[in-house]
Amino acid sequence: MLTLMSEDKFKVVGLSLPLAARLFADGVEAGTDRLLLLALSLLVAYALGAKFAREAERPVGPGIIPYVLMFVVFLPNPVSLASAGVAICFGSIFGREVFGGKPILPPALIALAFALFSYPDGGFQLRHLLDQTLDPVFATASLAGGAIYLWKGFLAWRVAGGAVLGSVLGSLLTLGYISWEQPLLGTYVAGVLFLAASTESAPSSEVARWIQGLLVGMLVMVIRSADPDQPDGVVFAALLGCLFAPLIDRLVMWRPHRD
């Protein structure tokens, strides 16, 4: 059965805040669809976790409930249950289970990236983002949830700070001015705090964390301004930032050998 480890309880509380904001914005019908997707995704993720754990003769790894919660929080609109189920399976297998239930990247990030690439028109990402209305409720709820993550040590604050600075620089380079409304569009705040700044994939050195954050923040602005469809860009930027984190760490700590 699904159980919550001690750290998972705080993650669930932190993610419940932006989820509540999503449900509030959805309304009754779309909110019901989102809750149904949450329930089905939990069943799929747990079934895969239990299967891999049984074959490896180990307990089911922690983090299943926060993983699924995070995936559902990042969905801007109702999506196909079939395509979401495939994405959950992919994130569970390649984000958790092949590593013994201990992820090296946020499994939700892997599942979301898979969904964006496999189902580009499936509703997993907002299009024409700059034409969307600002959502301060979701951004504020994500900040509150991020504060809980920071308190419990799940969030690398230097990555988050670097992302904000990177967004400012990226805004100046691409738009010619600082676009202060960008954090209130799409999943910017949630993506920076829960995906890009996750301690699961953050570099170990402090300098590397600032650099990773700068990379993520600038990529978000470049994607949002350069793409004619103006997608959210947060998931793709966070994915690249997390993938390059080990390389950034090595470059920062690299010292030339002297004979």
N, C-alpha and C positions, 0 to 999 in steps of 0.2 A: 504494500500500500504506500501511497505518497506520504512522506514524512518531511518535516522541516527541521533542518539542522539549525543550530543557534544563529549562525550568521545569515542563513537563508531567511529567517524571520524578519531581520532588519531590512534585507533586500526587498522582501515582499511588501513591507510597509512603505519603503521608499518608492517602489514602482506603483503601488496602489494609488498614490496621489495623482500622477499624470494619467493613469487609467480612469480614475473618477472624472478628470477633466475631459477626457475623450468621450466617456459615456454621457456626460452632461451636454457636450456639443452635438453628439450623435442624435439625440432624441430617442423616443421609445423604440421605434422599429429598427433603426440602425444599431442602437445600443444593444438590443436583444440579439441581433446577428453577431455583434462583436463578442458578447458573452457566450454564445453558442460556439463560436470559433475557439474561444479560450478553453471551454470544456473539452471539445474534441481534440484540440492540440495537446492538452495535458494528458489525455488518454494515449495518444500516439507516442508522445515523447516518453511517457513512463513505460509503455509496452516495449519500446526499443531499448530503453535503459535496463529494464528487467531481463530482456533476452540476452543482451551482451553480458550483463553481470552474471547470469546463470552459466553461460558458456565459459566465462573466464573464472568462475568460482570466486567471485568477489561480491561485496555488497553494492547495491545501486548507489552510484555517486551522487553527491549533493548538487543542488543548483538547478534541478529540473523545473521547479515551479517559477523561480525568478527568470529562467531562460524563456519560458513560454509567455510569461507576463510581459517581458520586454519586447518580444516579437509582436504581440498583439497591440501593445502601446504604440508602436511605430507605424502601424497601419493607418493611413489617413482616411480610408473609406472601407466599406464592406468589400470583401474579396471572395473569390470562388473558394469554397471549402476544399475542393480537390487540389487546386494549385497551392493553397496554403498548407495542406497536409503534406504535399511533396516537399515543400520548402522546409517544413518542420522536420521531416525525416532526414533531409540532407544535412541540416544543421545539427541534428542529434548525432548522426553517424560520424560526420567529418569534423564536427566541432567539439564533441564530447567523448563518444564511446570508443573511437579508435585510439584515443589517448588514455584509456582506462577510466573514463569518467571525470578526468581532470583536464579541463579545456586550456589550450594555450592562446586561443582567441575567444572573444565572447561568442558563444554559439548563436545567439540571436543575430549578431552581425553577419555570420556566415549564412544563416538562413535567409536573412533579408537580401543580402547581395545575390544569392542564388535566385531568389524570386525576381529581383529586378532584372537580371540578365535573361532569365528563362521566360518570364512573363512581363515584358516591358509595357504592355498595355493592360495589365491585369489589375490595376488599381493599387499597386504596392507603393506608389510614389506619386506625389502631387505633380501635375504639369502646369506650366504657365504660372510658376510660383509667385512672380512679382505682381500678378493680377489678383492674388488671393487676399482676403481680409486678414488683418493682424489677429493673432490669437494670444493675448496676454495671459489668459487663464491657464492655458496649457503650459506656456513658458514659466509662469509663476509656480505651478504645481511641480514642474520638472525641477525647478530650482530648490523647492522644499524637499523633494525626494533626493536630490543631489546632496543637500546638506546632511541628510541622514547617512548617505554613502560616505561622505567625507568624515563624519563623526566616527563611523565604524572602521575607517581605513580601507574602504573599497574603491576610493576615488583618488587618482593621482592629480592633485590640484595644480601642479606645475604644467601638466599637459592641458588642463582646462584654461589656465591663464594664458599659455602660449597660443591656444586656439583663438582666444579673444583678440590678442595682439595680431595674430596672423590674419584674422578677418578684417581688422582695421587697415592693415597694410594692403591686403588684397582688394579691399573696397577702394582705397586711394588709387591703386594701380589700374583697376578695371573700370571703375566708374568715375574716377576723378574727384570723388568726395567720400566722406564717411557716411555710410548708410546705416543709421542707428536703428532702423526698423527691422533689419535683417534677423536679429535674434528672435523676433516675434513672428517670423514666417516659418512655416513648415516645422520640422523637428530639430531645429538648430540647437536649442538648449538641451533637449533630451539626448541628442546625438553626441554632443560634446561631452556631457557628463557621464552618460551610461555606456557609451560605446567607445569613443576615442580615449577618454580618460580612465578607462577601466584598468585597475592594477593588474589584472590577469595578463594584459598584453603590453603594459607600459615598459619603457626602458628602465634599467636599474639606476643609471646615473641621473643626477638632477639636471645637468646641462642637456643631456639627450632628451629628457622629457620636455623641456622648453622647446627644443628644436622640433620634436614630433608634433607638439601643439601648434607651432607656427606653420608647419607643413599642412596640417589638417585645416586650420582656419583659412589659409590662403587658397587651398584647393576648393573649399566650399564656395568662396566668392568667385573664383575663376569659373567653376562649373555653372553657377547660377547666372552669371553675366554673359558667358560665351555661348551657351547652348540656346538655340532659338526657342526651344520648348520650355526653357527655364525650369529644369527639375530641381528638386530639393537639394540633391548633391551631397547631403550629409553622410549617408551610408557609404557611398563610394569613397568619399574623402577619408572617413574613419577607417575603412578597410585598407586603403593604401598606407595610411599612417601607421596602423598596427602591423602591417606586413613589413614595413621598412624599419620598425622599431629596433629589432636586433642589429641591423646594419648601422643605424645611427649610433647605437650604443657602442659598437665596435670601433667606429670611426672616432668617436669622442674619446674613448679610452686608449686608442692606438698610440703607440710610441715607437719611433724608429729605432731599430737595433744599431748599436754602435760597436764597432770592432775594437 
